Amino acid sequence: MNTDEELYARFLCGEDDAIRQLMDRYLERLTLFCFTFLHSLTEAEDMALDAFAVIAMKRSVWYGGSFQRWLYRIARNLSISRYRKLRLIQVPFDEAHRLTEASVETVYWRREETEALKTLLLRLPRDERSVLTMLYLENLSYAQAASALNMDEKRVDNLCLLYTSPSPRDRQKSRMPSSA
């Protein structure tokens, strides 16, 4: 199996298949990493793809070291920049007249609640924040969250138990029909 550095070197020599292998290797995890900044799966997917676009366009910028660290740093910087732009939610003037007072108030309170939740989540260590985000905001199963975070299900359960009661796993089990 080729290392990331070898694959990138092959890409620099003109093998387009090498960048595809790197994308297969990292795209899903990179998307989840970007999600921890953006809290939007669509935006996170865009930023992960943009990170690969940056490495494809700036072929000579990498000075060695860990390819993975370089890729994740690019994704982090892109995600932070995108988050800053998204914070300033703007309504086009043409659509502003369609907003009623109730819908404006709903949008305002939803935005306030989201900001409060993000603030609370940001206080948590990264692993706990990622687990809770995937289980509660993305509604992923334990197995899906464990796979995305490269953890075993027991670790996901333990991290979740630190902050919740009952755990999402217990709720999932209670929703399943009993076999008896």
C-alpha positions as CSV (number, residue, x, y, z in Angstrom):
1,M,0.0,0.0,0.0
2,N,1.3,3.4,-0.9
3,T,1.9,6.1,1.7
4,D,0.1,9.4,1.3
5,E,3.4,11.1,0.5
6,E,4.1,8.6,-2.3
7,L,0.7,9.0,-3.7
8,Y,1.0,12.8,-3.7
9,A,4.4,12.6,-5.3
10,R,2.9,10.4,-8.0
11,F,0.2,13.0,-8.5
12,L,2.8,15.7,-8.9
13,C,4.4,13.5,-11.6
14,G,1.1,13.5,-13.5
15,E,-0.8,10.4,-12.3
16,D,-4.3,11.6,-11.8
17,D,-5.3,8.3,-10.3
18,A,-3.1,9.0,-7.2
19,I,-5.2,12.0,-6.2
20,R,-8.3,9.8,-6.5
21,Q,-6.8,7.3,-4.2
22,L,-6.1,10.1,-1.7
23,M,-9.6,11.3,-1.9
24,D,-10.9,7.8,-1.4
25,R,-8.7,7.5,1.7
26,Y,-9.6,10.9,3.3
27,L,-12.7,12.5,1.9
28,E,-15.2,11.0,4.3
29,R,-13.1,11.7,7.4
30,L,-12.2,15.1,6.2
31,T,-15.9,16.0,5.7
32,L,-16.6,15.0,9.3
33,F,-13.7,17.1,10.4
34,C,-15.0,20.1,8.5
35,F,-18.5,19.5,10.0
36,T,-17.1,20.1,13.5
37,F,-16.5,23.7,12.4
38,L,-19.5,24.3,10.1
39,H,-22.3,22.3,11.7
40,S,-23.7,21.7,8.2
41,L,-23.0,18.5,6.3
42,T,-23.5,20.2,2.9
43,E,-21.0,22.9,3.7
44,A,-18.6,20.4,5.2
45,E,-18.6,18.3,2.0
46,D,-17.9,21.4,0.0
47,M,-15.0,22.4,2.2
48,A,-13.5,18.9,2.1
49,L,-13.7,18.9,-1.7
50,D,-12.3,22.4,-1.8
51,A,-9.3,21.2,0.3
52,F,-8.5,18.6,-2.4
53,A,-8.9,21.3,-5.0
54,V,-6.4,23.4,-3.2
55,I,-3.8,20.6,-3.1
56,A,-4.4,19.9,-6.7
57,M,-3.9,23.5,-7.8
58,K,-1.0,24.4,-5.5
59,R,1.2,21.5,-6.3
60,S,4.4,23.0,-5.2
61,V,3.3,24.5,-1.8
62,W,3.8,21.3,0.2
63,Y,7.2,21.2,1.8
64,G,7.2,17.7,3.1
65,G,6.3,16.4,6.5
66,S,2.9,14.8,7.1
67,F,0.6,15.0,4.1
68,Q,-2.4,14.3,6.3
69,R,-1.5,17.2,8.6
70,W,-1.1,19.5,5.6
71,L,-4.5,18.4,4.1
72,Y,-6.3,18.8,7.4
73,R,-4.7,22.2,8.0
74,I,-6.0,23.4,4.6
75,A,-9.5,22.0,5.4
76,R,-9.4,23.7,8.8
77,N,-8.5,27.1,7.3
78,L,-11.1,26.8,4.6
79,S,-13.8,25.8,7.1
80,I,-13.0,28.6,9.5
81,S,-13.2,31.1,6.6
82,R,-16.5,29.7,5.4
83,Y,-17.9,29.7,9.0
84,R,-17.1,33.4,9.2
85,K,-18.9,34.1,6.0
86,L,-21.9,32.0,7.1
87,R,-22.2,33.9,10.4
88,L,-23.3,36.9,8.5
89,I,-26.6,35.6,7.2
90,Q,-28.1,38.0,4.7
91,V,-31.5,38.1,3.2
92,P,-31.7,39.4,-0.3
93,F,-33.7,42.6,-0.6
94,D,-36.2,40.9,-3.0
95,E,-37.1,38.3,-0.4
96,A,-37.2,40.5,2.6
97,H,-40.7,41.7,1.9
98,R,-42.0,38.1,2.0
99,L,-40.9,37.7,5.6
100,T,-43.7,38.1,8.1
101,E,-43.2,39.3,11.7
102,A,-43.8,35.7,12.9
103,S,-41.3,34.2,10.5
104,V,-38.7,36.8,11.4
105,E,-39.1,36.0,15.1
106,T,-38.9,32.3,14.4
107,V,-35.7,32.7,12.4
108,Y,-34.3,34.9,15.1
109,W,-35.0,32.4,18.0
110,R,-33.8,29.5,15.9
111,R,-30.6,31.3,15.3
112,E,-30.2,32.2,18.9
113,E,-30.8,28.6,20.0
114,T,-28.3,27.4,17.4
115,E,-25.7,29.8,18.6
116,A,-26.2,28.8,22.2
117,L,-25.9,25.2,21.3
118,K,-22.7,25.8,19.3
119,T,-21.3,27.8,22.2
120,L,-22.0,24.9,24.6
121,L,-20.6,22.3,22.2
122,L,-17.4,24.3,21.7
123,R,-16.7,24.1,25.4
124,L,-16.4,20.3,25.1
125,P,-13.3,18.4,24.1
126,R,-13.1,17.6,20.4
127,D,-13.9,13.9,20.7
128,E,-17.0,14.5,22.9
129,R,-18.2,17.4,20.7
130,S,-17.8,15.2,17.6
131,V,-19.7,12.3,19.1
132,L,-22.6,14.4,20.4
133,T,-22.8,16.3,17.1
134,M,-23.0,13.0,15.1
135,L,-25.5,11.3,17.4
136,Y,-27.8,14.2,18.2
137,L,-27.5,16.7,15.3
138,E,-26.8,14.3,12.5
139,N,-28.9,11.5,13.9
140,L,-26.2,8.9,13.1
141,S,-26.2,5.5,14.8
142,Y,-23.5,4.5,17.2
143,A,-22.0,2.2,14.5
144,Q,-21.9,5.0,12.0
145,A,-20.5,7.6,14.4
146,A,-17.8,5.0,15.6
147,S,-16.9,4.3,12.0
148,A,-16.7,8.0,11.0
149,L,-14.5,8.8,14.0
150,N,-12.3,5.7,13.8
151,M,-13.4,4.6,17.3
152,D,-15.0,1.5,18.6
153,E,-18.7,1.7,19.7
154,K,-17.8,1.2,23.3
155,R,-15.7,4.4,23.3
156,V,-18.5,6.3,21.5
157,D,-20.9,5.0,24.2
158,N,-18.5,6.0,27.0
159,L,-18.0,9.5,25.6
160,C,-21.7,10.0,25.2
161,L,-22.5,8.8,28.7
162,L,-20.4,11.6,30.1
163,Y,-23.0,14.1,28.9
164,T,-26.3,12.3,28.5
165,S,-28.8,10.2,30.4
166,P,-30.2,7.9,29.1
167,S,-27.8,7.3,26.2
168,P,-29.0,7.4,22.6
169,R,-28.1,3.7,22.4
170,D,-30.7,3.0,25.2
171,R,-33.3,5.0,23.3
172,Q,-32.4,3.1,20.1
173,K,-32.9,-0.2,22.0
174,S,-36.2,0.9,23.5
175,R,-37.5,1.8,20.0
176,M,-36.7,-1.6,18.6
177,P,-39.5,-4.2,18.8
178,S,-38.7,-6.9,21.3
179,S,-38.1,-10.4,19.9
180,A,-39.9,-12.1,22.7
